[in-house]
Amino acid sequence: MRRVLTLAAFMLVLSATTRAETDAELPLVVVYAPSPCLSCIDWADHLRKGGFEVSMKETLIANMPRMKRWLNVPSELESVHTATVAGYFLEGFVPIEDVLQLLKEKPKARGLAVPGLVRGTPGREISNPVCETACIILDNGGREKDIRREAYNTLLVESDGSTSIFARH
C-alpha cells in the first residue's frame, strides 16, 4: 500500500512540475478591450485554457484607436480588442495555435491579426453545431439566414506593415 501511495505521489508531483514548466514557458498576454465585450472575454478564456496567463485591461472604446496606433496595428486590420505578447501584438480573435506558432518561430514582425468580427473564431463561436468548412444557413427561399462560421486567415503583420497569410482556418 505504501509503495502505491509513493508512486501516486510521485506521479502527482511529476504532473504538477510538468504543468508548471509548461506554464512558465508561456509569456503573459495583456488584452486591451472595451467593456463589456463578452467576445473579448471569451477569447481571453480561450488563451487561459491553453495555459497562458492573461491580464485584461479595460480600455475606453474612445481610446482603442490610440492604443492600436501606439502598438502599430494597421487600421485596415482592426478588430475589437488588441493584445500584446512577447513583444508582438495580437489583433482580434487570433486562435491559440497561431499564437503558439508565432512564439515558436519568433519572426521579425509586428504581430498577428484576424481583422473584423469573423464568425467561428475563438470567442466568436456559435453554440449550434457547425460544419467543418465555412457554412451559411439559407432559409426556404434560398436567402441567407445565418452565418455560423466563416473561413478566415490569420495574417502576419511584417515590420514594414505588409501582411502575409500566417494560417488558414
C-alpha positions in Angstrom: 0.0 0.0 0.0 2.8 2.4 0.9 4.5 1.7 -2.4 1.3 2.6 -4.3 0.9 5.8 -2.4 4.5 6.7 -3.1 4.1 6.1 -6.8 0.9 8.0 -6.9 2.5 10.9 -5.0 5.5 10.8 -7.4 3.2 10.9 -10.4 1.2 13.8 -8.9 4.5 15.8 -8.3 5.7 15.0 -11.8 2.5 16.1 -13.3 2.4 19.4 -11.4 6.1 20.1 -12.2 5.5 19.4 -16.0 2.4 21.7 -16.0 4.3 24.4 -14.1 7.2 24.2 -16.5 4.8 24.4 -19.5 3.0 27.4 -18.0 6.3 29.1 -17.1 7.3 29.0 -20.8 4.3 30.9 -21.9 4.6 34.7 -21.6 1.9 36.9 -20.2 -0.8 38.1 -22.6 -2.2 41.6 -21.9 -5.6 42.2 -23.6 -6.9 45.8 -24.1 -10.6 45.6 -24.7 -13.7 47.8 -24.2 -16.1 46.8 -21.6 -18.3 44.9 -21.7 -17.1 42.9 -24.6 -18.1 39.3 -23.9 -16.5 38.0 -27.1 -13.2 39.6 -25.9 -13.5 37.9 -22.5 -14.3 34.6 -24.2 -11.2 34.9 -26.4 -9.1 35.6 -23.3 -10.5 32.5 -21.7 -9.6 30.5 -24.9 -5.9 31.6 -24.2 -6.2 30.8 -20.5 -7.4 27.3 -21.2 -4.3 26.8 -23.3 -2.0 27.7 -20.4 -1.5 31.4 -20.9 -1.7 33.9 -18.1 -4.0 36.7 -19.3 -4.4 40.2 -17.9 -7.5 42.1 -19.1 -7.1 45.9 -19.3 -10.4 47.6 -19.7 -10.0 50.4 -22.2 -12.5 53.1 -23.1 -13.8 52.5 -26.6 -12.8 56.0 -27.5 -9.2 55.2 -26.5 -8.9 52.0 -28.5 -7.8 53.7 -31.8 -5.0 55.5 -29.9 -3.9 52.2 -28.3 -3.9 50.4 -31.7 -1.7 53.2 -33.2 0.7 53.0 -30.3 1.1 49.3 -30.9 1.5 49.8 -34.7 -1.7 47.9 -35.7 -2.6 48.9 -39.3 -6.1 50.5 -39.3 -7.3 48.1 -42.1 -6.6 45.1 -39.8 -8.5 46.3 -36.8 -10.9 44.2 -34.7 -12.4 44.9 -31.3 -9.6 44.0 -28.9 -5.8 44.2 -29.1 -3.4 42.2 -27.1 0.3 42.1 -26.6 2.5 39.0 -26.0 6.3 38.8 -26.0 6.8 42.0 -28.0 4.1 41.2 -30.6 0.5 42.4 -31.0 -2.4 40.1 -31.4 -5.3 42.0 -33.1 -8.7 40.4 -33.0 -9.7 36.8 -32.4 -6.4 35.0 -33.2 -6.5 31.2 -32.4 -4.2 29.9 -29.7 -2.4 27.6 -32.1 -1.4 30.6 -34.2 -0.1 32.4 -31.1 1.9 29.4 -30.1 3.3 29.1 -33.6 4.3 32.8 -33.6 6.1 32.3 -30.3 7.9 29.2 -31.5 9.0 30.8 -34.9 9.7 34.3 -33.5 9.6 36.0 -36.8 10.7 39.6 -37.2 7.2 41.0 -37.3 4.8 43.3 -35.5 2.2 40.6 -34.8 -0.8 38.6 -35.9 -4.2 39.9 -36.9 -7.7 38.5 -37.6 -9.4 41.6 -38.9 -13.1 42.3 -38.2 -15.6 40.2 -36.3 -15.3 36.8 -38.0 -17.9 34.2 -37.0 -16.4 30.9 -35.7 -13.1 32.4 -34.4 -12.3 31.8 -30.7 -14.6 34.0 -28.7 -17.0 34.3 -31.7 -18.2 30.8 -31.8 -21.9 30.0 -32.2 -23.2 27.4 -29.8 -25.1 25.5 -32.5 -23.2 22.7 -34.2 -21.1 24.0 -37.1 -19.8 22.3 -40.2 -16.1 21.7 -40.9 -15.9 24.4 -43.6 -17.5 27.8 -43.7 -21.2 27.5 -43.9 -24.2 29.7 -44.4 -27.7 28.6 -43.4 -30.3 29.5 -46.0 -34.0 30.0 -45.4 -36.6 28.2 -47.6 -36.4 30.9 -50.2 -32.7 30.4 -50.7 -31.8 33.7 -48.9 -29.0 33.9 -46.4 -30.4 33.3 -42.9 -27.5 32.8 -40.6 -23.7 32.6 -41.0 -22.5 30.1 -38.4 -18.8 30.0 -39.4 -16.7 31.9 -41.8 -13.5 30.9 -43.4 -10.7 33.3 -42.4 -7.0 33.9 -42.4 -4.7 34.9 -39.6 -2.3 37.5 -41.1 1.3 38.0 -40.1 2.0 41.8 -40.0 5.6 42.3 -41.1 7.8 45.0 -39.6 7.1 47.3 -42.6 3.3 46.9 -42.2 2.8 44.5 -45.1 0.9 41.3 -44.5 1.1 37.6 -45.5 -1.2 34.7 -44.6 0.2 33.0 -41.5 -2.6 30.4 -41.2 -5.9 29.5 -42.8 -9.0 28.5 -40.9 
